[in-house]
Amino acid sequence: MNAQRSPQIAPATALGQLLQEHPELPTLEWSIPRTHGVLRGVLYADDHPFEVLRAYAEVLGGAIRPGTGPGDEFESCGLRRRMHRLTTTWRDVRVVVEASATVGLCGSVYLPGQMAEQRHQMSDAAVPSEWAVTA
């Protein structure tokens, strides 16, 4: 048996602390790759991805940025979607929280009755600058 400490221990500990200390945070799918100590949370199929990313940014710090790599823009159910990521270090653990948002979904046809200032919660037209929480 290998005597080296597993790279998953620190992220697992940080996740336990995060969930215990901040039960108000939205639920994510969490994973910790076995080869490196990164804690990764993913939000699937949510109507308000930026609200979720902002909630985590307020607790963890870091910056929310749109993905620019291959695979960060894709089609789902006939709509173009783009990944957005909060990347930070919390309790000496690298944390990445990801969510996708529909590209360009801002017309009244899609959002009847929703106030204009709330449309960015469903669209990625650019993450509002006031939401780019950094620490």
C-alpha positions as a Markdown table, in Angstrom:
| # | Residue | x | y | z |
|---|---|---|---|---|
| 1 | Met | 0.0 | 0.0 | 0.0 |
| 2 | Asn | 1.3 | 3.5 | -0.9 |
| 3 | Ala | 2.3 | 5.5 | 2.1 |
| 4 | Gln | 1.8 | 8.9 | 0.3 |
| 5 | Arg | -1.1 | 11.0 | 1.3 |
| 6 | Ser | -4.0 | 10.9 | -1.3 |
| 7 | Pro | -4.4 | 14.1 | -3.3 |
| 8 | Gln | -8.2 | 13.7 | -2.7 |
| 9 | Ile | -8.0 | 14.2 | 1.1 |
| 10 | Ala | -7.7 | 18.0 | 1.2 |
| 11 | Pro | -10.5 | 18.6 | -1.4 |
| 12 | Ala | -12.8 | 16.1 | 0.4 |
| 13 | Thr | -12.2 | 17.9 | 3.7 |
| 14 | Ala | -12.8 | 21.3 | 2.1 |
| 15 | Leu | -16.1 | 20.0 | 0.6 |
| 16 | Gly | -17.2 | 18.7 | 3.9 |
| 17 | Gln | -16.4 | 22.0 | 5.6 |
| 18 | Leu | -18.1 | 24.0 | 2.8 |
| 19 | Leu | -21.3 | 22.0 | 3.0 |
| 20 | Gln | -21.4 | 22.1 | 6.8 |
| 21 | Glu | -20.6 | 25.8 | 7.1 |
| 22 | His | -22.8 | 27.0 | 4.2 |
| 23 | Pro | -25.9 | 24.8 | 4.0 |
| 24 | Glu | -27.7 | 27.7 | 2.2 |
| 25 | Leu | -25.6 | 27.3 | -1.0 |
| 26 | Pro | -27.4 | 25.7 | -3.9 |
| 27 | Thr | -26.8 | 21.9 | -4.5 |
| 28 | Leu | -24.2 | 21.0 | -7.1 |
| 29 | Glu | -22.8 | 17.7 | -8.4 |
| 30 | Trp | -19.3 | 17.4 | -6.8 |
| 31 | Ser | -16.3 | 15.4 | -7.9 |
| 32 | Ile | -12.6 | 15.1 | -7.0 |
| 33 | Pro | -10.3 | 13.6 | -9.6 |
| 34 | Arg | -8.1 | 10.9 | -8.2 |
| 35 | Thr | -4.9 | 12.3 | -9.8 |
| 36 | His | -5.0 | 15.9 | -8.6 |
| 37 | Gly | -6.5 | 17.8 | -5.8 |
| 38 | Val | -9.1 | 19.9 | -7.5 |
| 39 | Leu | -12.7 | 20.1 | -6.1 |
| 40 | Arg | -15.1 | 20.5 | -9.0 |
| 41 | Gly | -18.8 | 21.4 | -8.7 |
| 42 | Val | -21.1 | 21.4 | -11.7 |
| 43 | Leu | -24.6 | 22.8 | -11.9 |
| 44 | Tyr | -26.8 | 21.0 | -14.4 |
| 45 | Ala | -30.0 | 22.2 | -16.0 |
| 46 | Asp | -30.7 | 25.3 | -14.0 |
| 47 | Asp | -32.7 | 28.4 | -15.1 |
| 48 | His | -30.5 | 30.8 | -13.0 |
| 49 | Pro | -26.9 | 29.7 | -13.4 |
| 50 | Phe | -25.4 | 33.1 | -12.6 |
| 51 | Glu | -27.3 | 33.3 | -9.3 |
| 52 | Val | -25.7 | 30.0 | -8.3 |
| 53 | Leu | -22.2 | 31.0 | -9.5 |
| 54 | Arg | -22.5 | 34.4 | -7.6 |
| 55 | Ala | -23.6 | 32.6 | -4.4 |
| 56 | Tyr | -20.5 | 30.5 | -4.5 |
| 57 | Ala | -18.3 | 33.4 | -5.4 |
| 58 | Glu | -19.5 | 35.3 | -2.4 |
| 59 | Val | -18.5 | 32.5 | -0.1 |
| 60 | Leu | -15.3 | 31.2 | -1.9 |
| 61 | Gly | -14.0 | 34.3 | -3.6 |
| 62 | Gly | -12.6 | 34.1 | -7.1 |
| 63 | Ala | -13.8 | 35.2 | -10.5 |
| 64 | Ile | -16.6 | 34.1 | -12.8 |
| 65 | Arg | -15.5 | 33.9 | -16.4 |
| 66 | Pro | -17.1 | 32.5 | -19.6 |
| 67 | Gly | -15.3 | 29.4 | -21.0 |
| 68 | Thr | -13.2 | 30.0 | -24.1 |
| 69 | Gly | -11.9 | 26.5 | -24.8 |
| 70 | Pro | -13.0 | 23.8 | -27.1 |
| 71 | Gly | -16.2 | 22.3 | -25.8 |
| 72 | Asp | -17.2 | 25.3 | -23.8 |
| 73 | Glu | -19.9 | 26.2 | -26.3 |
| 74 | Phe | -22.3 | 23.5 | -27.3 |
| 75 | Glu | -25.8 | 22.7 | -28.4 |
| 76 | Ser | -28.4 | 21.3 | -26.0 |
| 77 | Cys | -32.1 | 20.9 | -26.9 |
| 78 | Gly | -31.6 | 23.1 | -30.0 |
| 79 | Leu | -30.1 | 26.0 | -28.0 |
| 80 | Arg | -26.5 | 27.1 | -28.0 |
| 81 | Arg | -25.0 | 27.0 | -24.4 |
| 82 | Arg | -21.7 | 28.3 | -23.0 |
| 83 | Met | -19.9 | 27.1 | -19.9 |
| 84 | His | -19.0 | 29.7 | -17.2 |
| 85 | Arg | -16.6 | 29.0 | -14.4 |
| 86 | Leu | -15.8 | 30.3 | -11.0 |
| 87 | Thr | -12.2 | 29.5 | -10.3 |
| 88 | Thr | -10.6 | 30.1 | -6.9 |
| 89 | Thr | -8.6 | 28.6 | -4.0 |
| 90 | Trp | -10.4 | 28.0 | -0.8 |
| 91 | Arg | -8.7 | 26.5 | 2.3 |
| 92 | Asp | -5.6 | 25.8 | 0.2 |
| 93 | Val | -7.7 | 23.7 | -2.3 |
| 94 | Arg | -8.3 | 24.7 | -5.9 |
| 95 | Val | -12.0 | 24.9 | -6.5 |
| 96 | Val | -13.8 | 25.1 | -9.9 |
| 97 | Val | -17.6 | 25.6 | -10.1 |
| 98 | Glu | -19.1 | 25.3 | -13.5 |
| 99 | Ala | -22.5 | 26.1 | -15.0 |
| 100 | Ser | -23.8 | 26.5 | -18.5 |
| 101 | Ala | -26.1 | 29.3 | -19.8 |
| 102 | Thr | -28.0 | 29.7 | -23.0 |
| 103 | Val | -26.2 | 32.0 | -25.4 |
| 104 | Gly | -28.3 | 35.1 | -26.4 |
| 105 | Leu | -31.5 | 34.1 | -24.6 |
| 106 | Cys | -32.9 | 37.5 | -23.9 |
| 107 | Gly | -35.9 | 38.1 | -26.0 |
| 108 | Ser | -39.4 | 38.6 | -24.6 |
| 109 | Val | -40.5 | 35.5 | -26.4 |
| 110 | Tyr | -38.3 | 33.5 | -24.1 |
| 111 | Leu | -38.8 | 35.5 | -20.9 |
| 112 | Pro | -42.4 | 36.7 | -20.8 |
| 113 | Gly | -43.0 | 38.9 | -17.8 |
| 114 | Gln | -39.4 | 38.8 | -16.6 |
| 115 | Met | -37.8 | 42.2 | -15.8 |
| 116 | Ala | -35.0 | 43.2 | -18.2 |
| 117 | Glu | -32.5 | 43.4 | -15.3 |
| 118 | Gln | -33.2 | 39.8 | -14.5 |
| 119 | Arg | -32.6 | 38.4 | -18.0 |
| 120 | His | -28.9 | 38.0 | -17.4 |
| 121 | Gln | -29.7 | 35.3 | -14.9 |
| 122 | Met | -30.7 | 33.1 | -17.8 |
| 123 | Ser | -28.6 | 34.5 | -20.6 |
| 124 | Asp | -24.8 | 34.6 | -21.0 |
| 125 | Ala | -24.8 | 37.8 | -23.0 |
| 126 | Ala | -21.8 | 38.6 | -20.8 |
| 127 | Val | -21.7 | 38.1 | -17.1 |
| 128 | Pro | -22.6 | 41.5 | -15.6 |
| 129 | Ser | -19.4 | 43.2 | -14.3 |
| 130 | Glu | -20.9 | 43.6 | -10.9 |
| 131 | Trp | -21.1 | 39.8 | -10.6 |
| 132 | Ala | -17.4 | 39.3 | -11.3 |
| 133 | Val | -16.6 | 38.8 | -7.7 |
| 134 | Thr | -12.9 | 38.5 | -7.1 |
| 135 | Ala | -10.9 | 37.9 | -4.0 |
